[in-house]
Amino acid sequence: MLELRDISKQFGQKKVFDHFNLLVEEGKILSLVGPSGGGKTTLLRMLAGLEKIDSGEIIYNGENVAIDHLENLNLLGFVFQDFQLFPHLSVLDNLILSPLKTMNITREKASQKAKELLDKLGLSDQISAYPYALSGGQKQRVALARAMMIDPQIIGYDEPTSALDPELRQEVEKLILQNRRLGITQIVVTHDLPFAENISDAIVKINPK
């Protein structure tokens, strides 16, 4: 279980969060729904260690998490809205780059793990491909595999259905629900309420202040 207590975050003169509280059940899917400007993506970035938290507490499975060192804890694996795959790297190299730099494992072990994930996600044939050769749905799955490579406690998705056609939208739904069956805790940021209702165990609506 993930619990956020009294989280505060300020950008310039604007407070994005002021004593914000949130509870995410273990193995469940929580969706954060609302228009742009409410801080949904910022919250994911803070949990991934990509944005600094000004104050507050994070408690995971009963233990306090050091908010100043989140980037080293692999609490949340981030699936970016625009995938952010490195265009000059193959699918395999995109997946193993972060584990090699942050987890102190060998290239052989990282490559084996990447192959297993790609097989699970139906991407074995694309292991040597470059991002330009992938469809939107394939890029989404590669981005998910990359997030899973660091063994995060939680996977966070930033607008996972943005600009996807209905068929790919359903594919993303299946991937997220598949991860729930595996017992993975997930947080989904979306403005798409019907999508959130299809996949979520709980929905929190966040609106700009």
N, C-alpha and C positions, 0 to 999 in steps of 0.2 A: 504494500500500500504506500502510495506517495501522498504526503501532506505538505501543503504550503501554508505557512502562517505569517500573516502581517508582512507580506512581500511589498516592498516599495521600490519604485524605479522612476527616475526623472530624466527627461531629455530637455536640456536648456531650462526654459521657464515652465514647461509642461510636465505634469505628473502623469505618467502612463498608468502606474499602479500606486495606490495609496492604501496600505494595510489590506492587501488582497489575500484572500484565503481560498484554498482549493483542495479537494480530496479526490484522488484517483484510485479506484479499487484495483487490486492485483489481478492481472489477467483479463481486465476489461477494456473496453474502448470508450474513451471520453471524447466527445466532440466539443470544440469551442466554436460557436457560431455567431456571426455578426458581421456588420459592414467593416470596411477598411478604417483604420485609425483607432481601433479599440484596444490594440496591444496584443492581439492574439499571437501573431508571429513573433513579436518581441518576447513573449512568455516562453515559447519554444526555444528561442535563441538563448535566453537566459539559462534554461535548464541544460542546454547543450554546452554551456560555457562560452558562447559566442558574444554574449552581452553581459556586462557586469550588473549584479544585483546590488542595489544601494543598501538595503537592510531587510531583515526578516529571517525566517527559519525554513529549512527544507528537511523533512523527516522521511526517510525511506525504510519501510519495514521496521519501524520502531527506533531507528538510529539517526542521529543528526548528521546531515551532510554538510561538509565545509563549503559554504557558498563562494568562497574566494578561490577555490581550486576545482571548480566544476569541469573545466576543460580537460583535466587529467583523470577524471573519475569515470568517464564513459557511462554516465547516468542515462543520458538520452542520445540515441542515434537520430540524426536529423536528415529527413528526406526533403530536399529543397524543392520549391515550386518549379523552378526552371532546371532542375536536375543537377546543374553545375558539374557535369562530367568534363574531364580534361580532354579536349579534342585531339591532342597529340598523343594520347595514350590509348592502348587497346582496352577492351572491357576488363580483361584480367588485371592489367596494370592499374586501372582506375580503382579496382577493388582492393588490391594489396598495398597500395601506397600508404594509407593511414595506419594500418596495423604494423607495417614495417617500421614506421617512424615513432609510434606511440606505445606499442605493446611488446617490443623487444622479442619478437619471434622471427624464426628463419623464413627466408623467401619460400622454401619448400613447403613449410607448414601453412603459410599464408596462402600459397597457390592451391594447396589441397583443399583448404577450407573454402576458397573462392569457387573452386570447381564443384564442390558439394552444394553450395548455395545456388549456383547457376543452374545446376541440374534440377534442384528442387523447384526453381522458378521457371523451368522450361527454356533456359537460355544456353544450354550446353553448346549449341552450334554457333553461338555468337562470341565465344570466349576470346577469339583473336580479332574480332571486328573492332572498328573504330566508331565513335559516336555518330558521325555523319551518316553511317550506313544503317543505323537503327531506326525503327519506327518510334512514334511517340510512346506507345505502350511498352516497347522493349526498353527504351530509355528509363521509363518509370520503374520497371522491374530491376534494372541495373542499379538505379539510385537506391532502391530498397535493399538490394543485396549489399551495396557498399555500406549502408547504415548498419546492417546486421553484422558486418565483418568485425566490428569492435566489441561484440557481445554486450550491447547496451542493455540496461535493465528495462528501458522503455524506448519505444520507437515513436518519433513525432513526425507528422506529415504537415507540410505547409501547402494548403490549397491543392490537394492531390488530383482533383478533377478539373483544374483550371484549363480552359481551352481544349478539353478533350471531347471527342464526339461520343455519342451515347454508347457505342460498342466498347470503346476504351474505358469509359466511365464504369461500366459493369465489370470490366477486367480488374480495375483498381479495387472495386468493392470486394471482388472475390479474393484478391491478395490480402486485403486487410482482415477479412473474415477468416481466411486460412491461418493468418498469424494468431488470431484469437483462439482458434482451435489448438494451436501449439502452446497456448498459455502465455502469450506475450502481451504485456501491458502496452496500450497504444493511446496516443493523444493526437487527435485530428483537428487541424485548423481549417475551417471552411466557411464560405458565405452561402453554401448550398444546403439549405435546410432539408429538402427531401433526401438528399444523399446522406446527410447526417442521421436522419431518422431511419434509414435503411440499415446502417451499420452499427449504431451506437448502443451501448448499455446505458449511457447517461449523456445529457446535453446541457452545456452551460452557455447561456447567451451573454455575449459581451458587447457592449455598445460604447462608442466614443464618449468621453466626458465633455 
